[in-house]
Amino acid sequence: QKEVEQNSGPLSVPEGAIASLNCTYSDRGSQSFFWYRQYSGKSPELIMSIYSNGDKEDGRFTAQLNKASQYVSLLIRDSQPSDSATYLCAPYTSGTYKYIFGTGTRLKVLA
Amino acid sequence: DTAVSQTPKYLVTQMGNDKSIKCEQNLGHDTMYWYKQDSKKFLKIMFSYNNKELIINETVPNRFSPKSPDKAHLNLHINSLELGDSAVYFCASSQDRGGRAPPDTQYFGPGTRLTVL
């Protein structure tokens, strides 16, 4: 079983729709969770972080965490073509200094 | 001002050569990382240094040797380059909070695209 699993996609959604990106992880000790966006040919950049069970909203982005199910998701509302990128999920376990990245989900927002 | 910088941006070299990639961060962070991203876009950690000490050394061939002369710099030297070393190498940095609080955001450099011919 991979440490962090994401559907590689591509996930295609029409402009204005909600894009839902999912991530499961195997390390129950993971306490912090990060979503990164990576455009083609660029470096990853942080979109959201979440540390507690439940939802966390920031503008058009909502991160959801369920530690019991070892599941974290990212919702993008009112998707725009500029949101087309690969989204990487990265759990972090304190004391390990290690962010474990998933393989990423490629999102395509169709104009 | 670039927070995390890497040089060179592109590196094309022949098999068997030795090359180095340099990384510098001006964020005052105490932890720096090297990642390898292959053609399938999988981002895999290679090394991590905290306060100039090696703390993560994943299963990486010993042809790869990191060096951290100070907290702001982490260089990567690769000996006897092989075709399979072709990838994008990212440097990153973050500030650890001693396990009592979530870590600070991890910032990535622009990447170095290494092509081995």
Interface residues (C-beta under 8 A of the other chain):
Chain A: Q31 S32 F34 Q38 K42 S43 P44 E45 L46 S49 Y51 T86 L88 A90 Y92 S94 G95 T96 Y97 K98 Y99 I100 F101 T103 G104
Chain B: T31 Y35 K40 K41 F42 L43 K44 I45 S48 N50 I55 I56 F90 D96 G99 P102 P103 T105 Q106 Y107 F108 G109 P110 G111
